[in-house]
């Protein structure tokens, strides 16, 4: 049974590769606009479902399709990828000295049966107090601009994050341990993976 990652995210692919998991990629571009009244948890689960179903329609043969969506949440508001330096600065100023949540919805579909497993993982991220100069230096790198919340914990922003509560890989974009458990529930075996 082959694994298919329904995402073009290089970070999600890297998490799976570093864990020694073989997979292929089929990207799934969808409209990610939140629906009014939708909670962050409902939002990420809806998008993970939609991405998985889109790829399931194109997949051939017995497969497990992994789809996910991750958002950064502060004070109940979803913060997406910054569209400008000013927006990135605003996000980092909001995080400075505070704790926010990273929420990932995951859907795994087993084909051809269309068995479905879903879960939402939340990690709390504690940011140090950031000076204006630190924010400016960070924004001068390319790192913040394709990341939800304008930062990458696995990159330069890691120096500003003294601790997290929950799964580190969730902050990067894919809660690995819980995903592996879900894959096992759907019949995937690590014994079939190359060493």
C-alpha positions as CSV (number, residue, x, y, z in Angstrom):
1,X,0.0,0.0,0.0
2,X,1.6,3.3,-1.1
3,X,1.6,6.5,0.9
4,X,0.6,9.7,-0.9
5,X,1.2,13.2,0.7
6,X,-1.5,15.5,-0.5
7,X,0.6,18.6,-0.1
8,X,3.3,20.5,-1.9
9,X,4.8,21.7,1.4
10,X,8.5,21.1,1.5
11,X,8.4,21.0,5.3
12,X,5.8,18.2,5.5
13,X,7.8,16.2,2.9
14,X,11.0,16.7,4.9
15,X,9.3,15.5,8.1
16,X,8.3,12.3,6.4
17,X,11.6,11.8,4.7
18,X,13.6,12.4,7.9
19,X,11.4,9.8,9.6
20,X,12.4,7.2,6.9
21,X,9.0,7.0,5.4
22,X,8.6,6.4,1.6
23,X,5.8,8.4,-0.1
24,X,4.9,10.2,-3.3
25,X,3.4,13.7,-3.6
26,X,0.2,14.8,-5.3
27,X,-0.4,18.5,-4.6
28,X,-3.9,19.8,-3.7
29,X,-4.5,23.4,-4.3
30,X,-7.8,24.6,-2.7
31,X,-9.4,27.8,-1.6
32,X,-8.3,28.2,2.0
33,X,-10.5,31.2,2.9
34,X,-12.1,30.7,6.4
35,X,-15.8,30.4,6.6
36,X,-17.4,33.0,8.9
37,X,-18.1,31.5,12.3
38,X,-15.8,28.6,11.7
39,X,-13.4,27.8,14.6
40,X,-9.7,27.3,13.8
41,X,-10.1,23.6,14.5
42,X,-13.1,23.3,12.2
43,X,-11.2,25.3,9.6
44,X,-8.1,23.1,9.5
45,X,-10.1,19.9,9.5
46,X,-12.3,21.1,6.7
47,X,-9.3,22.0,4.6
48,X,-7.5,18.7,5.3
49,X,-10.6,16.8,4.3
50,X,-10.9,18.8,1.1
51,X,-7.3,18.3,0.1
52,X,-7.5,14.6,0.8
53,X,-10.6,14.1,-1.3
54,X,-9.2,16.1,-4.2
55,X,-6.1,13.8,-4.3
56,X,-8.2,10.7,-3.7
57,X,-10.1,11.4,-7.0
58,X,-6.7,11.3,-8.8
59,X,-5.0,8.4,-7.0
60,X,-4.6,5.0,-8.6
61,X,-4.5,1.7,-6.7
62,X,-4.5,0.9,-2.9
63,X,-3.2,4.0,-1.1
64,X,-3.1,5.9,2.1
65,X,-3.5,9.6,1.4
66,X,-2.2,12.0,4.0
67,X,-3.6,15.6,3.9
68,X,-3.1,18.4,6.4
69,X,-3.7,22.1,7.0
70,X,-1.9,24.2,9.7
71,X,-2.8,27.6,11.1
72,X,-1.4,29.9,13.7
73,X,-3.9,31.2,16.2
74,X,-3.7,34.1,18.6
75,X,-6.6,35.4,20.6
76,X,-9.0,33.2,18.5
77,X,-7.8,34.8,15.2
78,X,-6.2,32.8,12.4
79,X,-3.0,34.3,11.2
80,X,-2.0,33.2,7.7
81,X,1.2,33.8,5.7
82,X,2.3,37.5,5.6
83,X,1.6,39.2,2.3
84,X,4.1,42.0,3.0
85,X,6.9,43.0,5.4
86,X,4.5,45.2,7.3
87,X,2.1,42.3,7.8
88,X,5.0,40.1,9.0
89,X,6.1,42.8,11.4
90,X,2.6,43.1,12.8
91,X,2.4,39.3,13.4
92,X,5.8,39.1,15.1
93,X,4.9,42.1,17.3
94,X,1.7,40.3,18.3
95,X,3.7,37.2,19.3
96,X,6.4,39.0,21.2
97,X,6.4,37.9,24.8
98,X,3.2,35.9,24.4
99,X,2.0,32.4,23.8
100,X,0.0,31.4,20.7
101,X,-1.3,28.1,19.3
102,X,-0.4,26.2,16.2
103,X,-3.3,24.0,15.1
104,X,-3.1,21.3,12.4
105,X,-5.9,19.2,11.0
106,X,-5.0,15.9,9.5
107,X,-7.0,13.5,7.4
108,X,-5.8,10.1,6.3
109,X,-7.9,8.3,3.6
110,X,-7.4,4.6,2.8
111,X,-8.2,3.7,-0.8
112,X,-10.1,2.1,-2.4
113,X,-12.4,1.7,0.7
114,X,-12.4,5.4,1.4
115,X,-11.9,4.7,5.1
116,X,-11.2,8.0,6.9
117,X,-9.3,9.0,10.1
118,X,-9.2,12.6,11.2
119,X,-7.6,14.4,14.1
120,X,-6.6,17.9,15.2
121,X,-3.4,18.6,17.0
122,X,-2.6,21.8,19.0
123,X,0.8,23.0,20.2
124,X,1.4,26.1,22.3
125,X,4.4,28.2,21.3
126,X,6.0,30.6,23.7
127,X,7.8,33.6,22.1
128,X,10.5,35.7,23.9
129,X,10.1,39.4,24.0
130,X,11.3,40.7,20.6
131,X,13.0,44.0,20.0
132,X,12.2,46.1,16.9
133,X,15.8,45.4,15.7
134,X,15.3,41.6,16.1
135,X,12.1,41.7,14.2
136,X,13.7,43.8,11.4
137,X,16.7,41.4,11.1
138,X,14.4,38.4,10.9
139,X,12.1,40.1,8.3
140,X,15.2,40.8,6.2
141,X,15.7,37.1,5.7
142,X,13.5,35.1,3.2
143,X,12.3,32.8,6.0
144,X,9.0,34.5,7.2
145,X,7.2,35.0,3.9
146,X,5.9,31.5,3.1
147,X,5.1,30.5,6.7
148,X,1.9,30.9,8.6
149,X,2.5,33.4,11.4
150,X,5.6,34.7,9.6
151,X,8.1,32.4,11.3
152,X,9.8,29.0,11.1
153,X,10.5,27.3,14.4
154,X,13.0,25.0,12.6
155,X,14.9,28.0,11.2
156,X,16.2,31.3,12.6
157,X,13.0,31.9,14.6
158,X,13.9,29.0,16.8
159,X,16.2,31.4,18.8
160,X,13.1,33.4,19.9
161,X,11.1,30.4,21.1
162,X,12.3,29.2,24.6
163,X,9.7,26.5,24.9
164,X,6.6,24.8,23.4
165,X,3.9,22.6,24.9
166,X,3.0,19.8,22.6
167,X,4.4,18.3,19.4
168,X,7.3,20.1,17.8
169,X,6.6,18.6,14.4
170,X,3.1,20.0,14.6
171,X,4.6,23.5,14.6
172,X,6.6,22.6,11.5
173,X,3.4,21.4,9.8
174,X,2.7,17.7,10.4
175,X,2.3,16.0,13.9
176,X,4.4,13.0,13.1
177,X,3.9,10.6,16.1
178,X,0.1,10.9,16.0
179,X,0.1,10.5,12.2
180,X,2.1,7.2,12.5
181,X,-0.4,5.9,15.0
182,X,-3.2,6.8,12.6
183,X,-1.5,5.1,9.6
184,X,-1.1,1.9,11.7
185,X,-4.8,2.0,12.5
186,X,-5.5,2.0,8.8
187,X,-3.2,-1.0,8.1
188,X,0.1,0.6,7.2
189,X,3.2,-1.3,8.4
190,X,6.7,0.0,8.9
191,X,8.0,-3.4,8.1
192,X,7.3,-2.6,4.4
193,X,9.5,0.5,4.6
194,X,13.1,0.2,3.4
195,X,15.8,0.6,6.1
